[in-house]
């Protein structure tokens, strides 16, 4: 089961027909286009993790109003685009191979809200993910990520990795602990 891209589920709902219109397909620009992803409201600089194993395909800090986007090809085939980000996690670059739960980027801020705009593509088409001639202004293999996100497990992957390393070290007689950086909060 994939890992949720944030260390918590946002309080503000990303499901269809919610009053804040953070959901896939919500009207935008006075009805001239539709929302191409799910907005996951989170504090600026919250760590974003890889939802599954895969590799970084593309990165740009020119996504929308001063925020960036990173395209991540999942080993299982689909492509995830993490948008409205502040930047990549340390050591991550185009070509990086990441495991599920590895840090990939940080939540950015536009206007009054900071969020992760999460897009999902089947991975069956080629070319740029943005396409001004399509209804969502996206590539034709764009799919609704709501169910995918609902099926993700929320966990503090850094804490889980710390516990695993600590258990391995203890089994081999090592002492001391590894540092853990707790990211975000459920508040």
C-alpha positions in Angstrom: 0.0 0.0 0.0 1.5 3.4 -1.0 2.5 6.0 1.6 0.6 9.3 1.9 2.9 12.1 0.6 2.6 14.0 3.9 3.2 12.8 7.5 -0.5 13.5 8.2 -3.9 13.9 6.5 -4.8 17.5 6.1 -7.8 18.8 8.1 -9.1 20.6 4.9 -10.9 18.0 2.8 -9.7 17.2 -0.8 -12.8 15.2 -1.8 -15.4 16.2 -4.4 -18.0 18.8 -3.6 -16.2 20.1 -0.5 -16.9 23.8 -0.1 -13.2 24.8 -0.4 -12.9 23.2 -3.8 -9.5 21.5 -3.2 -10.7 18.5 -5.1 -9.9 17.1 -8.5 -12.3 18.6 -11.2 -13.3 21.6 -9.1 -14.0 24.7 -11.3 -11.2 27.2 -11.8 -10.8 30.5 -13.6 -14.6 31.2 -13.6 -15.3 27.8 -15.1 -12.7 28.1 -18.0 -10.7 25.1 -16.7 -10.9 22.4 -14.0 -8.6 21.6 -11.2 -6.1 18.9 -12.2 -5.2 17.5 -8.8 -5.9 17.4 -5.1 -4.7 20.2 -2.8 -3.3 18.9 0.5 -3.1 21.9 2.8 0.0 21.7 5.0 2.5 24.1 6.7 5.2 25.6 4.5 8.3 23.5 4.5 6.5 20.2 5.5 8.5 17.3 4.1 6.9 15.5 1.2 7.8 11.9 0.6 7.8 9.4 -2.3 4.4 7.6 -2.3 6.1 4.5 -3.9 9.5 3.4 -5.3 10.5 5.3 -8.4 12.7 7.9 -9.9 12.8 11.7 -10.5 12.0 12.5 -14.1 11.8 16.3 -14.2 12.1 19.3 -11.8 11.4 23.0 -12.3 10.9 25.9 -9.9 8.7 27.5 -12.6 5.4 25.8 -11.9 3.0 28.4 -10.6 3.4 31.8 -8.9 6.9 31.1 -7.5 6.5 27.5 -6.7 8.0 24.4 -8.3 7.0 20.9 -9.4 8.8 17.6 -9.5 7.7 14.7 -11.7 8.2 11.2 -10.3 7.8 8.0 -12.3 6.6 5.2 -10.1 8.1 1.8 -10.5 4.6 0.5 -10.9 4.1 2.7 -14.1 2.1 5.9 -13.2 3.6 9.3 -12.9 3.1 11.6 -9.8 3.6 15.3 -10.1 4.2 17.0 -6.7 3.3 20.7 -7.3 3.5 24.0 -5.5 6.7 22.9 -3.8 9.4 25.0 -2.1 12.2 22.9 -3.5 13.7 19.4 -3.5 14.9 17.5 -0.4 18.7 17.5 0.1 20.4 15.1 -2.3 17.4 14.7 -4.6 17.9 15.6 -8.3 16.7 14.6 -11.7 17.5 10.9 -12.0 17.4 10.2 -8.3 16.0 6.7 -7.5 13.9 6.8 -4.3 12.2 4.2 -2.1 8.7 4.6 -0.8 8.8 7.1 2.1 12.1 8.7 1.1 12.0 12.6 1.3 11.5 14.2 -2.1 10.5 17.8 -1.6 9.0 20.5 0.7 5.6 22.1 0.7 5.6 25.6 -0.8 3.4 28.7 -0.3 1.3 30.7 -2.7 -1.0 33.6 -1.6 -2.4 32.7 1.8 -2.2 28.8 1.7 0.7 26.5 1.7 -0.1 23.1 0.1 1.0 20.2 -1.9 -0.9 20.1 -5.2 -0.9 16.3 -6.1 -1.4 15.1 -9.6 -1.5 11.5 -11.0 -1.0 10.3 -14.5 -1.4 6.8 -15.9 2.0 6.9 -17.5 0.6 5.8 -20.9 1.2 9.1 -22.8 4.4 11.0 -23.6 5.4 14.6 -23.6 4.8 17.5 -21.2 2.3 17.0 -18.4 0.9 20.5 -19.0 -1.1 21.0 -22.1 -3.2 24.2 -22.6 -5.4 22.5 -25.2 -6.9 19.9 -22.8 -9.8 20.5 -20.4 -7.6 20.3 -17.3 -4.7 21.9 -19.2 -2.8 18.6 -18.6 -1.7 15.6 -20.6 -4.4 13.2 -21.8 -3.5 10.4 -19.3 -4.3 12.6 -16.2 -6.4 10.7 -13.7 -8.3 11.6 -10.5 -5.8 11.0 -7.6 -8.5 11.0 -4.9 -9.0 7.3 -4.5 -5.2 6.7 -4.7 -4.6 9.2 -1.9 -7.4 7.6 0.2 -5.7 4.2 -0.1 -2.3 5.5 1.1 -1.1 4.7 4.6 -0.2 7.7 6.7 2.9 7.2 8.7 5.9 9.0 10.0 8.4 7.3 7.6 11.4 9.0 9.2 10.5 7.7 12.6 9.9 4.2 11.2 13.3 4.2 9.5 14.9 5.4 12.8 13.2 2.5 14.7 14.4 0.0 12.1 18.0 1.4 12.2 18.0 1.4 16.0 16.7 -2.2 16.2 19.4 -3.3 13.8 22.1 -1.5 15.7 20.9 -2.9 19.0 20.9 -6.4 17.5 24.6 -6.0 16.6 25.5 -4.5 20.0 25.9 -0.9 18.9 25.0 1.9 21.3 23.6 5.4 20.7 20.7 6.5 18.7 20.2 8.0 15.3 18.7 11.5 15.0 15.1 11.7 14.0 13.6 14.9 12.5 9.9 15.0 13.2 8.1 16.8 10.3 4.8 18.6 10.5 2.0 18.0 12.9 -1.6 16.8 12.8 -2.8 20.2 14.1 
